[in-house]
Amino acid sequence: MKEPSEKKAIIKKLMKEGKTYKQISEETGIHYGTVGIYGGKIKKAEREKK
């Protein structure tokens, strides 16, 4: 099983490629809910940088 930091890095990379949460979940096997949680945190962090 992947560590949370690995999952977050994978999700971030795929989000930058324009993938949806559903596509990321299907491609990686990471649960959709987990993708949503990390995806939200990643988006929030990006907004706060600006």
N, CA, C and O of each residue as an XYZ file, in Angstrom:
200
protein
N       0.837     -1.193      0.000
C       0.000      0.000      0.000
C       0.880      1.253      0.000
O       1.921      1.302      0.655
N       0.442      2.244     -0.738
C       1.207      3.483     -0.847
C       1.050      4.331      0.413
O       0.004      4.324      1.062
N       2.105      5.055      0.737
C       2.076      5.992      1.849
C       1.248      7.220      1.441
O       1.153      7.523      0.251
N       0.651      7.930      2.405
C      -0.140      9.122      2.065
C       0.619     10.149      1.233
O       0.049     10.746      0.320
N       1.896     10.362      1.536
C       2.660     11.351      0.765
C       2.827     10.917     -0.685
O       2.842     11.754     -1.587
N       2.952      9.605     -0.913
C       3.052      9.087     -2.282
C       1.742      9.303     -3.022
O       1.729      9.730     -4.176
N       0.638      9.001     -2.342
C      -0.676      9.181     -2.957
C      -0.882     10.637     -3.337
O      -1.348     10.943     -4.434
N      -0.530     11.536     -2.416
C      -0.716     12.969     -2.664
C       0.104     13.416     -3.872
O      -0.379     14.196     -4.693
N       1.330     12.932     -3.986
C       2.191     13.301     -5.111
C       1.613     12.795     -6.433
O       1.631     13.504     -7.439
N       1.105     11.574     -6.421
C       0.509     10.994     -7.629
C      -0.727     11.784     -8.031
O      -0.902     12.128     -9.200
N      -1.584     12.070     -7.054
C      -2.811     12.814     -7.334
C      -2.486     14.202     -7.875
O      -3.107     14.659     -8.834
N      -1.515     14.871     -7.261
C      -1.127     16.220     -7.706
C      -0.634     16.198     -9.151
O      -1.000     17.058     -9.952
N       0.194     15.216     -9.478
C       0.722     15.095    -10.839
C      -0.406     14.903    -11.851
O      -0.426     15.551    -12.897
N      -1.341     14.012    -11.534
C      -2.428     13.729    -12.465
C      -3.403     14.898    -12.566
O      -3.976     15.130    -13.630
N      -3.599     15.636    -11.476
C      -4.450     16.826    -11.533
C      -3.836     17.872    -12.468
O      -4.546     18.537    -13.221
N      -2.512     18.005    -12.409
C      -1.839     18.970    -13.289
C      -1.992     18.577    -14.756
O      -1.939     19.429    -15.643
N      -2.184     17.271    -15.006
C      -2.412     16.787    -16.367
C      -3.861     16.988    -16.801
O      -4.220     16.696    -17.941
N      -4.695     17.490    -15.884
C      -6.084     17.774    -16.224
C      -7.045     16.622    -15.995
O      -8.175     16.651    -16.484
N      -6.610     15.611    -15.258
C      -7.471     14.459    -14.993
C      -8.514     14.812    -13.933
O      -8.266     15.622    -13.040
N      -9.686     14.183    -14.054
C     -10.727     14.365    -13.042
C     -10.439     13.440    -11.873
O      -9.627     12.522    -11.977
N     -11.119     13.694    -10.750
C     -10.956     12.820     -9.588
C     -11.334     11.385     -9.955
O     -10.674     10.433     -9.537
N     -12.396     11.243    -10.733
C     -12.852      9.902    -11.125
C     -11.786      9.202    -11.965
O     -11.495      8.028    -11.738
N     -11.205      9.906    -12.929
C     -10.153      9.314    -13.769
C      -8.948      8.925    -12.923
O      -8.375      7.852    -13.113
N      -8.563      9.788    -11.995
C      -7.420      9.497    -11.132
C      -7.704      8.243    -10.320
O      -6.850      7.363    -10.209
N      -8.896      8.160     -9.756
C      -9.282      7.010     -8.951
C      -9.229      5.726     -9.775
O      -8.683      4.718     -9.326
N      -9.788      5.762    -10.967
C      -9.823      4.578    -11.822
C      -8.424      4.156    -12.273
O      -8.122      2.965    -12.335
N      -7.581      5.126    -12.584
C      -6.245      4.818    -13.095
C      -5.293      4.316    -12.013
O      -4.428      3.481    -12.280
N      -5.453      4.826    -10.791
C      -4.487      4.505     -9.740
C      -4.974      3.463     -8.746
O      -4.170      2.834     -8.057
N      -6.288      3.279     -8.669
C      -6.842      2.368     -7.673
C      -6.985      3.021     -6.302
O      -7.355      2.359     -5.332
N      -6.691      4.325     -6.221
C      -6.882      5.067     -4.980
C      -8.372      5.377     -4.870
O      -8.985      5.833     -5.835
N      -8.954      5.130     -3.699
C     -10.382      5.335     -3.502
C     -10.784      6.748     -3.892
O     -10.062      7.708     -3.622
N     -11.959      6.868     -4.539
C     -12.452      8.166     -5.012
C     -12.513      9.198     -3.883
O     -12.143     10.356     -4.080
N     -12.973      8.786     -2.713
C     -13.058      9.709     -1.580
C     -11.694     10.240     -1.163
O     -11.547     11.411     -0.816
N     -10.704      9.362     -1.204
C      -9.340      9.767     -0.857
C      -8.814     10.769     -1.877
O      -8.177     11.758     -1.515
N      -9.082     10.508     -3.145
C      -8.663     11.437     -4.203
C      -9.315     12.800     -3.963
O      -8.667     13.836     -4.110
N     -10.591     12.796     -3.597
C     -11.305     14.045     -3.347
C     -10.722     14.826     -2.180
O     -10.583     16.047     -2.248
N     -10.383     14.116     -1.110
C      -9.813     14.781      0.071
C      -8.461     15.404     -0.277
O      -8.231     16.584     -0.012
N      -7.574     14.616     -0.866
C      -6.253     15.143     -1.218
C      -6.356     16.210     -2.297
O      -5.647     17.216     -2.259
N      -7.243     15.985     -3.254
C      -7.426     16.972     -4.321
C      -7.854     18.319     -3.771
O      -7.363     19.361     -4.205
N      -8.776     18.295     -2.812
C      -9.224     19.536     -2.183
C      -8.106     20.242     -1.450
O      -7.980     21.465     -1.520
N      -7.290     19.468     -0.743
C      -6.157     20.056     -0.013
C      -5.142     20.656     -0.979
O      -4.585     21.723     -0.722
N      -4.905     19.968     -2.085
C      -3.956     20.464     -3.093
C      -4.463     21.765     -3.696
O      -3.705     22.725     -3.836
N      -5.754     21.801     -4.057
C      -6.338     23.019     -4.633
C      -6.278     24.176     -3.639
O      -5.968     25.307     -4.014
N      -6.572     23.892     -2.379
C      -6.532     24.939     -1.350
C      -5.121     25.499     -1.212
O      -4.936     26.713     -1.128
N      -4.126     24.612     -1.189
C      -2.737     25.045     -1.070
C      -2.326     25.915     -2.257
O      -1.606     26.900     -2.090
N      -2.781     25.550     -3.448
C      -2.458     26.337     -4.644
C      -3.072     27.731     -4.563
O      -2.435     28.722     -4.921
N      -4.323     27.801     -4.087
C      -4.991     29.108     -3.956
C      -4.270     29.989     -2.947
O      -4.148     31.197     -3.149
N      -3.796     29.391     -1.866
C      -3.134     30.165     -0.811
C      -1.756     30.672     -1.229
O      -1.252     31.641     -0.661
N      -1.151     30.023     -2.213
C       0.157     30.468     -2.718
C       0.028     31.805     -3.439
O       0.952     32.620     -3.428
N      -1.113     32.020     -4.058
C      -1.287     33.210     -4.907
C      -1.636     34.439     -4.128
O      -1.812     35.509     -4.710
